């Protein structure tokens, strides 16, 4: 597989995994409640995504950096809403 095809796989994975958070963010904003969301899970996940972002920066991987930068913003949004709304 060529390097450009490998990059395409990386970008496709990045888009799919990152976009998967959008429905949760929209749901929390629309319903203004986050009772069914685990704060511990989102705190751990947010920390993990922050580390993946750092990893992407350290290895100079644009797909890893972009995907985890956006995922960090989305996960942090859900976590913030969970902490505020309970």
PyMOL commands that set and color helices and strands:
alter all, ss='L'
color gray80, all
select helices_A, chain A and resi 3-19+22-31+39-58+62-85
alter helices_A, ss='H'
color red, helices_A
deselect
rebuild
show_as cartoon
